[in-house]
Amino acid sequence: MSSSSGLVAGMERHQVAIYVGALATGAIVGWAAPGAGPGLEQAINPGLAALLYVTFLQVPAAELGRSLRAGRFLGAALVVNFVVVPLVVAAMFAFLPANQAVRLGVLLVLLTPCVDYVIVFSGLAGGNSQRLLAATPLLLLAQMVLLPGFLFLFLGSDLADVVEAGPFIEAFGMLIVIPLTLAWLTQAWAARRKAGRRVADKVSALMVPLMAATLLTVVGSQVPKLGDGLATVARVVPFYVLFLVVMAFAGRAVARLFRLDALDARAIVFTGATRNSLVVLPLALALPDALAIAAVVVVTQTLVEVVGMVIYVRAVPRLLPAR
């Protein structure tokens, strides 16, 4: 038992390196074995569902009520993600490549806040990860409700020609409703039975390997699709970098507006900067073949963001020193 717990603790200590290694491995697999792409793509949704189940399992249902009562923190999280971020994206939108698929991919990923590894990186920077974790279901629900409206505002009538409601509803059910329901049922079991507690503990220990496997699968499945579109996709990288820079200061400004302490403020900076690329990827994959490059645009944001988070972990505590 001690050896397994030591392994879990070791993975948690080195999780950033594990995630970077998974991304690099996925890229190598994608280039070396492009034929594996379709198979890997089929594994994305089940992997994401398992990952989000484990994420939700760490959010006690009772915490949801408490998170709703943490008014200033929750207000700051909602404002930074659904007011400030859309304004930042709007400022960049006119300068994006004119390609419709590229623009749609950028919108899908930048308009949706992260709900998985943001908890990890925020914690590494000394942010209040528990409050962020408790707010996760609300952030997920809010982004799924608001995303269609945001897309319509940016794309107008063109949206109806390329986006169907079916895949959005299917993704919401598979990636949010089912994992969240199963997590709450597991919590109820764990509260009543020792066997349930043991299962919950063992499943929770799978967070790091599940995240690594998901990142590898996502990158490995999308790299073969680059083809001649590498130059087009590369043009969005500066926008993703600029977004990370701007949101560091925008998140700090929002935290100050809501008079949050340093630890809560760091969590707000991270939730404003990290995006939900893994969860919106199935939506991008459901687009018509003519817009297939949108999925690669989404995955590219993941690559930029993970590198950016390594920098954030060191920079944010300096930007928001604890008093």
C-alpha positions as CSV (number, residue, x, y, z in Angstrom):
1,M,0.0,0.0,0.0
2,S,2.8,2.4,0.9
3,S,4.6,1.8,-2.4
4,S,1.4,2.6,-4.4
5,S,0.8,5.7,-2.3
6,G,4.4,6.7,-2.8
7,L,4.0,6.3,-6.6
8,V,0.9,8.5,-6.6
9,A,2.7,11.2,-4.5
10,G,5.6,11.0,-6.9
11,M,3.4,11.4,-10.0
12,E,1.7,14.4,-8.3
13,R,5.0,16.0,-7.5
14,H,6.2,15.6,-11.1
15,Q,2.9,16.0,-12.9
16,V,3.9,19.0,-15.0
17,A,6.9,17.1,-16.4
18,I,4.6,14.1,-17.0
19,Y,2.1,16.3,-19.0
20,V,4.8,17.8,-21.1
21,G,6.2,14.4,-21.8
22,A,2.8,13.1,-22.7
23,L,2.3,16.0,-25.2
24,A,5.8,15.3,-26.7
25,T,5.0,11.6,-27.0
26,G,1.7,12.3,-28.6
27,A,3.4,14.5,-31.2
28,I,6.0,11.8,-32.0
29,V,3.3,9.1,-32.3
30,G,1.2,11.4,-34.6
31,W,4.1,12.0,-36.9
32,A,5.6,8.5,-36.8
33,A,2.3,6.6,-37.1
34,P,-0.3,8.8,-38.7
35,G,-2.5,5.7,-39.4
36,A,-3.1,5.4,-35.6
37,G,-4.9,8.8,-35.7
38,P,-8.5,7.6,-36.3
39,G,-8.2,5.0,-33.5
40,L,-6.8,7.5,-31.1
41,E,-9.5,9.9,-32.0
42,Q,-12.2,7.3,-31.0
43,A,-10.6,7.1,-27.6
44,I,-10.8,10.9,-26.9
45,N,-14.4,11.0,-25.6
46,P,-14.2,8.0,-23.3
47,G,-10.9,9.3,-21.9
48,L,-12.3,12.7,-21.3
49,A,-15.4,11.3,-19.6
50,A,-13.2,9.3,-17.3
51,L,-11.0,12.3,-16.6
52,L,-13.9,14.5,-15.7
53,Y,-15.5,11.8,-13.6
54,V,-12.3,11.7,-11.5
55,T,-12.2,15.5,-11.4
56,F,-15.8,15.8,-10.2
57,L,-15.2,13.0,-7.7
58,Q,-13.0,15.5,-5.9
59,V,-15.8,18.0,-5.6
60,P,-18.1,16.9,-2.7
61,A,-21.7,17.7,-3.6
62,A,-21.9,19.7,-0.3
63,E,-19.1,22.0,-1.6
64,L,-21.4,23.2,-4.4
65,G,-23.6,24.9,-2.0
66,R,-20.7,26.5,-0.2
67,S,-19.1,27.6,-3.5
68,L,-22.4,29.4,-4.3
69,R,-22.1,31.2,-1.0
70,A,-18.5,32.3,-1.7
71,G,-20.0,35.3,-3.4
72,R,-16.9,37.4,-4.2
73,F,-14.8,34.6,-5.4
74,L,-17.6,33.1,-7.5
75,G,-18.4,36.6,-8.9
76,A,-14.8,37.2,-9.8
77,A,-14.6,33.8,-11.6
78,L,-17.7,34.5,-13.6
79,V,-16.7,38.0,-14.5
80,V,-13.2,37.1,-15.6
81,N,-14.4,34.2,-17.7
82,F,-17.6,35.4,-19.2
83,V,-17.1,39.2,-19.4
84,V,-13.4,39.9,-19.5
85,V,-12.4,37.0,-21.7
86,P,-15.0,37.6,-24.4
87,L,-13.9,41.3,-24.5
88,V,-10.2,40.2,-24.9
89,V,-11.2,37.7,-27.7
90,A,-13.3,40.4,-29.4
91,A,-10.3,42.7,-29.5
92,M,-8.2,40.0,-31.2
93,F,-10.9,38.6,-33.5
94,A,-10.5,41.1,-36.3
95,F,-6.8,40.2,-36.5
96,L,-7.2,36.5,-36.7
97,P,-6.7,34.6,-40.0
98,A,-9.7,35.0,-42.3
99,N,-10.1,31.2,-42.5
100,Q,-13.5,30.4,-41.0
101,A,-12.4,27.0,-39.5
102,V,-9.4,28.7,-37.8
103,R,-11.6,31.4,-36.4
104,L,-14.2,28.9,-35.1
105,G,-11.5,26.8,-33.5
106,V,-10.0,29.9,-31.7
107,L,-13.5,30.9,-30.5
108,L,-14.4,27.5,-29.3
109,V,-11.3,27.2,-27.1
110,L,-10.8,30.7,-25.9
111,L,-14.4,31.3,-24.8
112,T,-14.5,28.3,-22.5
113,P,-12.7,28.2,-19.1
114,C,-10.7,25.1,-18.1
115,V,-12.2,22.7,-15.6
116,D,-9.4,20.1,-15.2
117,Y,-5.7,20.8,-15.0
118,V,-6.4,24.4,-14.0
119,I,-6.8,23.0,-10.5
120,V,-3.3,21.5,-10.6
121,F,-1.5,24.5,-11.9
122,S,-3.4,26.9,-9.6
123,G,-2.4,24.7,-6.6
124,L,1.3,24.6,-7.7
125,A,1.3,28.4,-7.7
126,G,-0.3,28.6,-4.2
127,G,-3.8,29.5,-5.5
128,N,-6.9,28.5,-3.7
129,S,-7.6,25.3,-5.7
130,Q,-10.4,24.1,-3.4
131,R,-12.6,27.1,-4.2
132,L,-11.8,26.7,-7.8
133,L,-12.6,23.0,-7.7
134,A,-15.9,23.6,-6.0
135,A,-16.8,26.2,-8.7
136,T,-16.0,23.8,-11.5
137,P,-19.5,22.4,-12.2
138,L,-20.9,25.9,-12.3
139,L,-18.2,27.1,-14.7
140,L,-18.9,24.0,-16.9
141,L,-22.7,24.6,-17.0
142,A,-22.2,28.4,-17.6
143,Q,-19.9,27.9,-20.5
144,M,-22.1,25.3,-22.2
145,V,-25.1,27.6,-21.9
146,L,-23.3,30.7,-23.0
147,L,-21.0,29.3,-25.7
148,P,-23.7,29.1,-28.5
149,G,-24.6,32.7,-27.8
150,F,-21.0,33.9,-27.9
151,L,-20.4,32.0,-31.2
152,F,-23.5,33.6,-32.7
153,L,-22.3,37.1,-31.6
154,F,-18.9,36.5,-33.3
155,L,-20.0,34.5,-36.4
156,G,-23.5,35.7,-36.9
157,S,-25.7,33.9,-39.5
158,D,-22.7,31.9,-40.6
159,L,-22.9,29.9,-37.4
160,A,-26.0,28.0,-38.5
161,D,-24.3,26.8,-41.7
162,V,-21.5,25.1,-39.8
163,V,-22.5,24.2,-36.3
164,E,-25.3,21.8,-35.4
165,A,-26.9,21.6,-31.9
166,G,-26.8,17.8,-31.8
167,P,-23.0,17.4,-31.1
168,F,-23.2,20.1,-28.4
169,I,-26.0,18.3,-26.6
170,E,-24.3,14.9,-26.9
171,A,-21.0,16.3,-25.6
172,F,-22.8,18.0,-22.7
173,G,-24.5,14.8,-21.7
174,M,-21.4,12.5,-22.1
175,L,-18.8,14.8,-20.7
176,I,-20.7,16.6,-18.0
177,V,-24.0,15.1,-17.0
178,I,-23.0,11.5,-16.9
179,P,-19.5,12.0,-15.2
180,L,-21.0,14.4,-12.7
181,T,-23.9,12.0,-11.8
182,L,-21.6,9.1,-11.5
183,A,-19.2,11.1,-9.3
184,W,-22.1,12.1,-6.9
185,L,-23.3,8.5,-6.8
186,T,-19.8,7.3,-5.9
187,Q,-19.6,10.0,-3.2
188,A,-22.9,8.8,-1.7
189,W,-21.6,5.2,-1.7
190,A,-18.3,6.3,-0.1
191,A,-20.2,8.1,2.6
192,R,-22.0,4.9,3.6
193,R,-19.6,2.0,2.9
194,K,-15.9,1.4,3.5
195,A,-15.8,-0.3,0.1
196,G,-17.1,2.9,-1.5
197,R,-14.4,4.9,0.2
198,R,-11.7,2.5,-1.0
199,V,-13.0,2.7,-4.5
200,A,-13.2,6.5,-4.4
201,D,-9.6,6.7,-3.1
202,K,-8.2,4.4,-5.8
203,V,-10.1,6.2,-8.6
204,S,-8.9,9.6,-7.4
205,A,-5.3,8.4,-7.6
206,L,-5.8,8.0,-11.4
207,M,-6.0,11.8,-12.0
208,V,-2.4,12.3,-13.3
209,P,-2.1,9.1,-15.5
210,L,-5.6,9.9,-17.0
211,M,-4.6,13.4,-17.8
212,A,-1.4,12.3,-19.3
213,A,-3.1,9.6,-21.4
214,T,-5.8,12.1,-22.6
215,L,-3.1,14.7,-23.6
216,L,-1.2,12.0,-25.5
217,T,-4.3,10.7,-27.2
218,V,-5.5,14.2,-28.2
219,V,-2.2,15.3,-29.7
220,G,-1.4,12.0,-31.3
221,S,-4.8,11.9,-33.0
222,Q,-4.6,15.5,-34.4
223,V,-1.0,15.8,-35.5
224,P,-1.6,13.7,-38.7
225,K,-4.4,16.2,-39.7
226,L,-1.9,19.1,-40.0
227,G,-0.8,18.2,-43.5
228,D,-0.4,21.4,-45.5
229,G,-2.2,23.4,-42.8
230,L,0.8,23.8,-40.5
231,A,1.5,27.3,-41.6
232,T,-2.1,28.3,-41.1
233,V,-2.3,26.8,-37.6
234,A,1.0,28.4,-36.7
235,R,-0.5,31.8,-37.3
236,V,-2.7,31.5,-34.3
237,V,0.1,30.7,-31.9
238,P,1.0,34.4,-31.3
239,F,-2.7,35.1,-30.4
240,Y,-2.6,32.3,-27.8
241,V,0.6,33.7,-26.3
242,L,-0.9,37.2,-26.3
243,F,-4.0,35.9,-24.5
244,L,-1.9,34.3,-21.7
245,V,0.0,37.6,-21.2
246,V,-3.1,39.8,-21.2
247,M,-5.1,37.5,-18.9
248,A,-2.4,37.5,-16.2
249,F,-3.0,41.2,-15.7
250,A,-6.7,41.2,-16.4
251,G,-7.2,38.4,-13.9
252,R,-5.2,40.4,-11.3
253,A,-7.4,43.5,-12.0
254,V,-10.6,41.5,-11.5
255,A,-9.3,40.0,-8.3
256,R,-8.5,43.4,-7.0
257,L,-11.9,44.7,-8.0
258,F,-13.5,42.0,-5.9
259,R,-11.0,42.6,-3.0
260,L,-9.8,39.0,-2.9
261,D,-6.8,37.9,-0.9
262,A,-3.6,36.7,-2.7
263,L,-4.5,33.0,-2.7
264,D,-8.0,33.5,-4.1
265,A,-6.6,36.1,-6.6
266,R,-4.1,33.6,-7.9
267,A,-6.9,31.1,-8.6
268,I,-8.8,33.8,-10.5
269,V,-5.8,34.5,-12.7
270,F,-5.5,30.8,-13.5
271,T,-9.2,30.3,-14.3
272,G,-9.1,33.3,-16.6
273,A,-6.0,32.2,-18.4
274,T,-6.5,28.4,-18.8
275,R,-9.0,27.2,-21.5
276,N,-11.2,24.2,-21.9
277,S,-9.5,22.7,-25.0
278,L,-10.0,19.1,-24.0
279,V,-13.8,19.4,-23.4
280,V,-14.5,21.5,-26.5
281,L,-12.4,19.3,-28.7
282,P,-15.3,16.8,-29.3
283,L,-17.4,19.8,-30.5
284,A,-14.6,20.7,-33.0
285,L,-14.3,17.1,-34.1
286,A,-18.0,17.0,-34.9
287,L,-17.7,19.8,-37.4
288,P,-18.0,19.0,-41.2
289,D,-14.8,17.8,-42.9
290,A,-14.3,21.2,-44.6
291,L,-13.7,22.6,-41.1
292,A,-11.5,19.8,-39.8
293,I,-8.6,22.1,-39.1
294,A,-10.6,23.7,-36.3
295,A,-9.8,20.7,-34.1
296,V,-6.1,21.1,-34.7
297,V,-6.4,24.8,-33.8
298,V,-8.0,23.8,-30.5
299,V,-5.2,21.3,-29.8
300,T,-2.5,23.9,-30.7
301,Q,-3.9,26.0,-27.8
302,T,-3.2,23.1,-25.4
303,L,0.4,22.9,-26.5
304,V,0.9,26.7,-26.0
305,E,-1.0,26.7,-22.7
306,V,0.9,23.9,-21.0
307,V,4.2,25.7,-21.7
308,G,2.6,28.9,-20.6
309,M,1.4,27.3,-17.3
310,V,5.0,26.3,-16.5
311,I,5.8,30.0,-16.6
312,Y,2.6,31.0,-14.8
313,V,3.5,28.7,-11.9
314,R,6.6,30.8,-11.3
315,A,5.3,34.2,-12.4
316,V,1.9,34.4,-10.7
317,P,3.2,34.2,-7.1
318,R,5.4,37.2,-8.0
319,L,2.5,39.0,-9.6
320,L,0.4,38.4,-6.6
321,P,2.6,37.9,-3.5
322,A,1.0,36.6,-0.3
323,R,1.0,39.1,2.5
